[in-house]
Amino acid sequence: MDSLEQVLASSKDQDEDRGATGRLNEHKIDNAGLKAAWKLKIRPPAKTLDVAVVPAEALDVAVVPAETLDFADVPAETLGFADVPAETLGFAVVPAETLGFADVPAETLDFTDVPAETLGFADVPAEFT
């Protein structure tokens, strides 16, 4: 167990190590170390990460070739639906009644007998309807 003097001395050392934010600067890593840690997916807590000191290449933005981000060499079938049956993309196998209103009486779909107030146009000037 630490003596009281050691604890107080340690506390004083920590106070001197605190930055302007009042947090300990224990997560400082040099650029080379940060780059290596970033590639190994070792991340410091977000609140201690100073983005200003992270080189762009460590963030893997500057070193990504443009052709990697482009899809110019990707076959259309891979990006699109060339090999997907129409039934899968569309509704060919879904009965029309399910998609539409085959069993709904036409009067229900028509609004000719519905008062304008019910449709919500009572206060709309005629030039807008």
Secondary structure, 3 states (H helix, E strand, C coil): CCCHHHHHHHHHHHHHHECCCCCECCCCCCHHHHHHHHHCCCCCCHHHCCHHHCCHHHHCCCCCCHHHHCCCCCCHHHHCCCCCCHHHHCCCCCCHHHHCCCCCCHHHHCCCCCCHHHHCCCCCCHHHC
